[in-house]
């Protein structure tokens, strides 16, 4: 019996939920270890040994420790290639390159503005932090511009990297989930024909529904 991998962090974290969705897609057993960030547990010496930047998630697979959610997802897909969704990270060099280019697009063009909007619109009110309207407007425009590229791409293929759901799509789930369900910016996605169709499809996957369920039970 394989030892479950360990994921340290709260499922409400977008980065943690990205890793959880990947593990569920790959049918890899995991143990979720809570980290109370309001008590500063992510800055404790023991935690910093496995995540030197004091952020979540931290990930352990027996003697291997990793941080950064996208790197963890790639590792899980490569190490457990024969488990669960076998095509999640492609099965040949071209498929992998296509997935990687959209993972890069997510990291560089989608994540920066969407993360700002998630924090400002979904988390700041909960944390009693004043919202920065100019920052919201600026990043709304940046995200809208990026999604125009997505709209065109998703008019050409069912998913971002081709006709199969992949890590590239999965990586967009956490931020989009908050923007569609916990802010007033959902129309950025739902008003676009192709992006709206894509979002409806990827967000209804069993793996993501399980993550959302975990979030509900942890809040």
C-alpha positions as CSV (number, residue, x, y, z in Angstrom):
1,X,0.0,0.0,0.0
2,X,1.5,3.3,-1.1
3,X,2.0,6.0,1.5
4,X,-0.4,8.9,0.8
5,X,1.3,12.1,-0.3
6,X,0.9,15.1,2.1
7,X,-0.5,18.4,1.1
8,X,0.0,21.2,3.7
9,X,-2.4,24.1,3.5
10,X,-6.1,25.2,3.5
11,X,-8.3,24.1,0.6
12,X,-9.7,27.6,0.4
13,X,-6.2,28.7,-0.9
14,X,-6.3,28.8,-4.7
15,X,-2.8,27.2,-5.0
16,X,-3.7,24.4,-2.6
17,X,-7.0,23.7,-4.5
18,X,-5.1,23.5,-7.8
19,X,-2.9,20.7,-6.3
20,X,-6.0,18.9,-4.8
21,X,-7.8,18.9,-8.1
22,X,-4.7,17.4,-9.8
23,X,-4.4,14.7,-7.2
24,X,-8.0,13.7,-7.5
25,X,-7.8,13.7,-11.3
26,X,-4.8,11.4,-11.0
27,X,-6.4,9.2,-8.4
28,X,-3.4,9.6,-6.0
29,X,-4.1,9.1,-2.4
30,X,-3.4,12.2,-0.3
31,X,-3.5,13.5,3.3
32,X,-4.5,17.1,3.7
33,X,-2.7,18.7,6.6
34,X,-4.3,22.0,7.8
35,X,-2.1,25.0,8.2
36,X,-3.6,27.9,10.3
37,X,-2.3,30.9,8.4
38,X,-4.0,33.4,10.8
39,X,-1.9,31.9,13.6
40,X,1.2,32.2,11.5
41,X,1.8,28.4,11.2
42,X,3.1,28.9,7.6
43,X,6.0,30.9,9.1
44,X,7.0,28.3,11.7
45,X,10.6,26.8,11.5
46,X,9.3,23.3,10.8
47,X,7.0,24.6,7.9
48,X,9.8,26.7,6.4
49,X,11.9,23.5,6.1
50,X,9.5,22.2,3.4
51,X,8.3,25.6,2.1
52,X,11.2,28.1,2.4
53,X,9.0,31.1,1.3
54,X,6.4,30.4,4.0
55,X,3.5,30.0,1.6
56,X,1.0,27.2,0.8
57,X,1.0,24.6,-0.4
58,X,3.9,22.5,0.8
59,X,3.9,19.0,-0.6
60,X,5.6,15.8,0.6
61,X,5.9,12.5,-1.2
62,X,7.8,10.2,1.2
63,X,11.3,11.9,1.3
64,X,10.5,14.4,-1.5
65,X,9.4,17.9,-0.6
66,X,8.1,20.4,-3.2
67,X,6.5,23.8,-3.3
68,X,4.8,25.9,-6.0
69,X,1.5,24.4,-7.1
70,X,2.1,24.2,-10.8
71,X,5.4,22.4,-10.3
72,X,3.7,20.0,-7.9
73,X,1.0,19.2,-10.5
74,X,3.6,18.5,-13.2
75,X,5.5,16.2,-10.8
76,X,2.3,14.3,-9.8
77,X,1.4,13.8,-13.5
78,X,4.9,12.6,-14.4
79,X,5.4,10.3,-11.4
80,X,1.9,8.8,-11.4
81,X,1.6,8.7,-15.2
82,X,-0.2,5.4,-15.2
83,X,-2.8,6.4,-12.6
84,X,-6.1,8.2,-13.0
85,X,-6.4,10.6,-15.9
86,X,-3.5,9.5,-18.0
87,X,-3.7,12.3,-20.5
88,X,-3.8,15.1,-17.9
89,X,-0.2,16.2,-18.8
90,X,-0.1,14.9,-22.4
91,X,1.3,11.6,-23.7
92,X,3.8,12.9,-26.3
93,X,6.2,15.9,-26.6
94,X,3.8,18.0,-28.7
95,X,0.9,17.5,-26.4
96,X,3.1,18.4,-23.4
97,X,4.4,21.5,-25.1
98,X,0.9,22.6,-25.9
99,X,-0.2,22.1,-22.3
100,X,2.9,23.9,-21.1
101,X,2.4,26.9,-23.3
102,X,-1.1,27.4,-21.8
103,X,0.1,26.7,-18.3
104,X,2.6,29.6,-19.0
105,X,-0.2,31.7,-20.3
106,X,-2.1,31.0,-17.2
107,X,0.8,31.9,-15.0
108,X,1.8,35.0,-16.8
109,X,-1.3,36.5,-18.4
110,X,-4.3,35.1,-16.5
111,X,-3.1,34.5,-12.9
112,X,-1.7,38.0,-12.1
113,X,-4.9,40.0,-12.9
114,X,-7.3,37.3,-11.7
115,X,-5.4,36.9,-8.4
116,X,-5.6,40.6,-7.7
117,X,-9.4,40.5,-8.4
118,X,-9.9,37.4,-6.2
119,X,-8.1,39.1,-3.3
120,X,-9.6,42.5,-3.7
121,X,-13.2,41.3,-4.3
122,X,-13.5,38.0,-2.5
123,X,-11.0,38.0,0.3
124,X,-10.4,41.7,1.3
125,X,-14.1,42.2,2.5
126,X,-13.9,39.0,4.6
127,X,-10.5,40.2,6.1
128,X,-11.9,43.7,6.7
129,X,-9.2,45.1,4.3
130,X,-10.0,48.2,2.3
131,X,-10.5,47.6,-1.4
132,X,-8.4,49.4,-3.9
133,X,-10.8,50.5,-6.7
134,X,-8.1,51.6,-9.1
135,X,-6.3,48.3,-8.8
136,X,-9.6,46.5,-9.4
137,X,-10.3,48.5,-12.5
138,X,-6.8,48.1,-13.9
139,X,-6.8,44.3,-13.4
140,X,-10.3,43.9,-14.7
141,X,-9.2,45.4,-18.0
142,X,-6.1,43.2,-18.1
143,X,-8.1,40.0,-17.5
144,X,-10.7,41.0,-20.0
145,X,-7.9,41.5,-22.6
146,X,-6.4,38.0,-21.8
147,X,-9.9,36.4,-22.1
148,X,-10.3,37.8,-25.6
149,X,-7.4,35.5,-26.6
150,X,-9.0,32.6,-24.7
151,X,-12.3,33.2,-26.5
152,X,-10.6,32.9,-29.9
153,X,-8.6,29.8,-28.9
154,X,-11.7,28.1,-27.4
155,X,-13.5,28.7,-30.6
156,X,-10.9,26.5,-32.3
157,X,-10.7,23.7,-29.8
158,X,-12.8,22.3,-27.0
159,X,-10.1,22.9,-24.3
160,X,-7.1,25.1,-24.2
161,X,-4.4,22.6,-25.2
162,X,-6.6,20.6,-27.6
163,X,-9.7,18.4,-27.5
164,X,-8.9,16.8,-24.1
165,X,-9.1,18.3,-20.6
166,X,-5.6,18.9,-19.3
167,X,-3.5,20.5,-16.6
168,X,-3.7,23.7,-18.6
169,X,-7.5,23.9,-18.0
170,X,-7.3,22.6,-14.5
171,X,-4.9,25.4,-13.5
172,X,-7.5,28.0,-14.2
173,X,-10.2,26.4,-12.0
174,X,-9.2,28.0,-8.6
175,X,-9.3,31.7,-9.5
176,X,-12.1,31.4,-12.0
177,X,-14.2,29.6,-9.3
178,X,-13.9,32.6,-7.0
179,X,-14.5,35.2,-9.7
180,X,-17.6,33.5,-11.0
181,X,-19.1,32.5,-7.6
182,X,-17.9,35.0,-5.0
183,X,-17.6,38.3,-6.9
184,X,-19.5,40.5,-9.3
185,X,-17.1,39.8,-12.2
186,X,-18.5,36.4,-13.3
187,X,-19.7,38.0,-16.6
188,X,-16.1,38.3,-17.7
189,X,-16.4,34.5,-18.3
190,X,-20.1,33.7,-18.6
191,X,-20.8,36.4,-21.2
192,X,-18.4,35.0,-23.7
193,X,-19.7,32.1,-25.8
194,X,-16.6,29.9,-25.9
195,X,-15.1,30.8,-22.5
196,X,-18.5,30.3,-20.9
197,X,-19.0,26.9,-22.5
198,X,-15.4,25.9,-21.4
199,X,-16.0,27.1,-17.9
200,X,-19.3,25.3,-17.5
201,X,-17.5,22.1,-18.7
202,X,-14.4,22.2,-16.6
203,X,-16.1,23.4,-13.4
204,X,-18.5,20.5,-13.5
205,X,-15.8,17.8,-13.4
206,X,-16.1,15.5,-10.4
207,X,-12.5,16.3,-9.3
208,X,-13.4,20.0,-9.0
209,X,-16.7,19.4,-7.3
210,X,-14.9,17.4,-4.7
211,X,-12.4,20.3,-4.1
212,X,-15.3,22.7,-3.8
213,X,-16.9,20.4,-1.3
214,X,-13.7,20.3,0.7
215,X,-13.6,24.1,0.7
216,X,-17.2,24.3,2.0
217,X,-16.4,22.0,4.9
218,X,-13.3,23.9,5.8
219,X,-14.7,27.5,5.8
